Amino acid sequence: TASFGILQNFAPAILGNVYGMSLVVATSTLTAYLLGSAAGTITGGFLASRNERNERLIAIALAFSASMALLLASGQIGAALVFPVMALMGFGVGTSGPNRDLLVRRAATGQFGKAAFGRIYGFVYSGLDVGLALSPLVFGPLLDAGRFQAALVAVAILLVAALLMALRIASATRSAAMTA
């Protein structure tokens, strides 16, 4: 979510500087990301309902999105391709969302029982809000220093960190279920 905080707060400035886009055009790329994310969330919901190994879908989706962030960070694509790349990055992140939710549910109920689900869910999602709130404070200095592409690399790093965390949670949940 810290990666989304970077994009939500800084995508127009980042993409405007990296690709020479006007503020209006650069802001429109954020809309492309959000629309891609919405489409990904719908798709992710359908995929999640047909899959027991949600962490695999999360890993694939977030790895794809991280690669899109790195492609943007390269500065090597034409400005016209920024729109579809942002939409594809959003699609990957959106696809991971429903799968993340089911992984959290499975981990919470498997580890602490069904009665703890609400507390765990609240804890996880307050953490997401903290990531959104802190990302401008942590990554704003990159932009202040003119390191716009580094902010996109940070998006990719954060997406990979989320991917690794999902794999770790799934592994721990399976291990706990096997020993129970």
N, C-alpha and C positions, 0 to 999 in steps of 0.2 A: 504494500500500500504506500510505502514511502516512495516507490517508483512512480506511482500515480500522482503523489503529491508534487513531485518534480514536474511532471508533465502538465498537471492541472494549473500549477502556478507559473511555470516558466516556458512551456512549449512555444508560445508565440515569440518570446525573446530569443530562445535558443535557435529555433528554426529560421527566424528572421535574420539572425546573424550568420548562421552556418550556410544558409541557402540564398541570402539576399532577398528574402520575401518581404513584402509590405506587412504591416501589422494585421491588416484585414485578412490577407491571404494566409498568413501564419496562424492566425486565430482559427481560421476555417479548418486547418489541419487537425486542430484539437477536436473539432466537431466530427471529423472523419474518424478519429480515434474512438470517440464516445459512441458513435453509431456502430463501428466495428465491434466495440465491447458489448453493446446491446445484442447484436446478432450472435456474438460468441456466447453470451450468457444463455440465450435460447438454445443454441446448438449444444452447449455444454450440459444443459439440463437434460436434453434427450439422450446424450451420450452417457451421462452419469447414471441414468435410470437403467441402462443396459449393461453396466460394467461394475464388477465387484472390486477391481483394482484401480480405484480412482487416482491413486498416486501416479500411475503410468500416464493417464490423460493429463494430469497436472504437469508432469515432467515434460511431456511432448509440447503442450501448449505454451508453457513458460520458456522452454528452450527456443521455440519458434519466435516468441515475442522478444526474447533477449537478442536473437540474431537480427531481428528487424531494428532494434535499438542500435546495435553495433553498425548495421548498414547505414542508418541515419547519421551516426557519429562519424562515419568515414568521410562524409561530405562529398562523396564521389558519385552520388546519383543526381540526376537532374531534378530541378525544383518540381517539375510536373509529377515525378514519381513519389514525392514526399506524401502526397495525399493517400495513394493506395498503401504505401508502407505503413503510415500511421494507422490506417484502417485495419490492416493485417495485424499489426502489433496489438491493437485494441481487441481484435477478434481472439487472438491467443489468450490474452489476459481474461477476457470475458468467458472463454471456454473453460478456463481453470476454476472460475468462481463456484459454480454448483458442485463441482468435484471436490473442491476444498471444503465446502460446507458439509458434504457427506463424509469426508475424511475426518473432520472435526467431530462430527456426530458419532462416528464409529469409535474414534479414539476416546472420546469422553465417556460414552456409555460402557465401552469395554473396560476401561480403567477404573472408573469411579461409580458405575451404575447409572441407571436411567434417571434417578433422582437428582444427580449432579449435572445433568445436561444443560439446564438453563444457566447455572452458574459458570460452567466452563465456556459456554457459548458467549455469555456476556463478557467474560474475561478476554477471550480471543478477540472479540469485535471491539472492545475498548482499546486493545492493543493496535488494531488497525487504525483507529482514530488517532492514536498517539503518533503512529507513523506518518499519517497525513499532516498532522500538526507540526511535527518536528522537521520534516523534510525541507521546508523553506529555510529554516534556521541553519540546518546542516549544509545544504547544497547551494543556498543563495550566494555564499562567498565565492563559489566557483564562477558564477556568472559575474559577480563584481570584479573578479580578476580577469574576465574576458575568456574564461575557459569553457566555452559553450559546448564544445564537443565532449569534454570530460563529464559534463552533466549527463549526456546521453550514455556514455560508458557507465556512469553510476547507475542509471536506469537498468542497464543490462546486468550489472553486478547484483543489484537488488533482486532482480527477477530470478537469477541463478540461485541466490541465497534462499529465496522462497521455494524454489524447486527442490533444493537439497533438504530444506526443513520438512517439506511434504514427504519426501522419501524416508527421512529419518522417523517421522511420526508414524508412518505406515509400518515401517519395520518394527518399531517398538510395540505398536498395537498388535501386530501378528505374533511377536514373541510373547507378549503378555497373555494372549489368547491360548497359545500352545502350552504354557506352563500352568494355566488355570484348570 
